[in-house]
Each structure stands twice: as structure tokens, then as C-alpha cells.
Amino acid sequence: MKKNAAQRRLRIYFTGVGGQGALTATSLLAHAALTAGLGVVAGEVHGMAQRGGVVESALLLGGWRSPRLDFGEADVLLGFEPLETLRGLPYLKPGGAVFSSSDPLPPLSVSLGAARYPDLAEIEAEIRQTAGRHRFLPCRKLGLAAGSAQSGNTALLGAVCAADILPFGLEELQSAIRYFLPARIQEANLKALSLGAEA
């Protein structure tokens, strides 16, 4: 634990596509916050995960009473897919921080040719207008380097942790991985966490 009580209130909005592990990432951060002695409130909105639909969740740290998160209130936006990060941007408060995967998973409408997927440069330009800080990471590549593509979401958590935004450090996240995740995937996720922090 590295920050005083006045710095611990934080609202985090997560967004991604079903199957990416956005809800697992929410649980990992919640466990890490509990390990650091922080009050935690979380809320989840499950999308059409089996069809690659959007999945959203919110994590409020430091004494909030409700998991509700309205537009313009999130201190941090964690996006596991670039277009969903852009779609979730209204939740970010002006000057907030955005950490996102740069790996696209185009929705069905794009695959069918009924819609256009914007270039990453376009997405970043729009995010830059609201965010005080933003970082896009090749999460799939980092996950594969750690031994599992699915651990790419943990790499994103490592990056936000290394940015000194969260009211706890890598040690608490490592403990959460060891406590919360099955033993067979812990090593890959611990490595992904380190790779994300280095990135």
C-alpha cells in the first residue's frame, strides 16, 4: 500500500468484448484493493458474451456505497478492445486516464461489411481530446509472450499499475493472481503482469 487515505477514492470503468476476461480483470483488481485494505464496490453489466457482445463493469475504490457509475465520472477507463474503449469514453471524466488494448476484435456488423471499423489512429485522436493520459498496448502479443493470449488482460492491469494511478502496487496484484486464479494459469498471468508493467 503506497498512498494515503485521501488518495484512495478511485472509479474505474472496464469495457471489452465477451470472452476477453474483462470481468476476471475486475475481480483481480478488486482482490488487490481488498489486500491493500481498501473499500471495494463493484458492478457488472454482462453483454451478449457468447456472441462477442460488449461486457462492461465498474470498480469503485475507497468508500463508495453504490457501484453505479454515470457518464463523466470514471477516473480510469480500462478497455480490452479499441472500439469498445472508444464507445466507453463518455464514462471518463475530463482529464482521466485511458489504458487500452490496441488489438481489434471487429463486431459482426464490420465482418458483414455493414459498418466500418475506425483506424487505431482515429480512435486515439478522439480519446486524446478527453483523456489526460492514454496508453495503447499490444495485449495479445504480450499475453502470447507470457505463455497465453488470454493473459493479455493482465498485461493491461500491469501497465495501469506501473503508471502509479492505482492506490496499490504490483505486489497486491501478484497476490490477487495467486489467490484468485487457478494454479495452472498463474505463471502466465504473473509474467503478463510484469510485461505490461515494463511496457
Backbone hydrogen bonds, N-H to C=O, Kabsch-Sander energy under -0.5 kcal/mol:
donor,donor_aa,acceptor,acceptor_aa,energy
7,Q,4,N,-2.1
8,R,5,A,-1.5
10,L,8,R,-0.5
10,L,61,L,-2.0
12,I,10,L,-0.5
12,I,59,L,-2.8
13,Y,76,V,-2.7
14,F,57,S,-3.0
15,T,78,L,-2.2
16,G,55,V,-1.8
18,G,53,G,-2.8
20,Q,17,V,-2.0
25,A,21,G,-2.5
26,T,22,A,-1.9
27,S,23,L,-2.2
28,L,24,T,-2.4
29,L,25,A,-2.3
30,A,26,T,-2.2
31,H,27,S,-2.6
32,A,28,L,-2.4
33,A,29,L,-2.4
34,L,30,A,-2.3
35,T,31,H,-2.4
36,A,32,A,-1.6
37,G,34,L,-1.6
38,L,33,A,-2.6
41,V,60,L,-2.1
43,G,58,A,-2.3
45,V,56,E,-3.5
49,A,47,G,-2.1
51,R,48,M,-1.9
52,G,49,A,-1.7
53,G,48,M,-3.0
55,V,16,G,-2.7
56,E,45,V,-2.3
57,S,14,F,-1.9
58,A,43,G,-2.9
59,L,12,I,-2.6
60,L,41,V,-3.3
61,L,10,L,-3.3
61,L,59,L,-0.5
62,G,39,G,-2.8
72,G,90,P,-2.1
73,E,70,D,-1.4
73,E,91,Y,-0.9
74,A,91,Y,-3.2
75,D,11,R,-2.2
76,V,11,R,-1.9
77,L,97,A,-2.7
78,L,13,Y,-3.1
78,L,76,V,-0.5
79,G,77,L,-0.6
79,G,99,F,-2.6
80,F,15,T,-2.8
85,T,81,E,-2.1
86,L,82,P,-2.2
87,R,83,L,-2.5
88,G,84,E,-1.7
89,L,85,T,-0.5
89,L,86,L,-1.1
91,Y,88,G,-2.1
92,L,89,L,-1.8
93,K,74,A,-2.8
95,G,130,T,-3.2
96,G,93,K,-2.5
97,A,75,D,-2.5
98,V,133,R,-2.2
99,F,77,L,-2.6
100,S,135,R,-2.7
101,S,79,G,-2.1
102,S,137,L,-2.7
110,V,107,P,-1.0
111,S,107,P,-2.0
112,L,108,L,-2.2
113,G,110,V,-1.4
114,A,109,S,-2.2
115,A,109,S,-1.2
123,I,119,D,-2.0
124,E,120,L,-2.9
125,A,121,A,-2.2
126,E,122,E,-1.9
127,I,123,I,-2.3
128,R,124,E,-2.6
129,Q,125,A,-0.8
129,Q,126,E,-0.6
130,T,127,I,-1.5
131,A,127,I,-3.0
132,G,96,G,-2.4
133,R,96,G,-1.4
135,R,98,V,-2.0
137,L,100,S,-2.7
139,C,137,L,-2.0
142,L,138,P,-2.3
143,G,139,C,-2.8
144,L,140,R,-2.7
145,A,141,K,-2.2
146,A,142,L,-1.3
147,G,143,G,-0.7
147,G,144,L,-0.8
148,S,143,G,-2.7
151,S,148,S,-1.6
152,G,149,A,-1.7
153,N,150,Q,-0.9
154,T,151,S,-0.7
155,A,151,S,-1.3
156,L,152,G,-1.5
157,L,153,N,-1.4
158,G,154,T,-2.2
159,A,155,A,-1.9
160,V,156,L,-2.1
161,C,157,L,-2.1
162,A,158,G,-2.4
163,A,159,A,-1.2
164,D,161,C,-1.5
165,I,160,V,-1.1
166,L,160,V,-0.6
172,E,169,G,-0.5
173,L,169,G,-1.3
174,Q,170,L,-2.9
175,S,171,E,-2.1
176,A,172,E,-2.1
177,I,173,L,-2.3
178,R,174,Q,-2.2
179,Y,175,S,-2.0
180,F,176,A,-3.2
181,L,177,I,-1.7
185,I,182,P,-1.7
186,Q,182,P,-0.6
186,Q,183,A,-0.9
187,E,183,A,-0.6
189,N,185,I,-1.7
190,L,186,Q,-2.7
191,K,187,E,-2.2
192,A,188,A,-2.5
193,L,189,N,-2.2
194,S,190,L,-1.7
195,L,191,K,-2.6
196,G,192,A,-2.7
197,A,193,L,-2.0
198,E,194,S,-2.3
199,A,195,L,-2.1
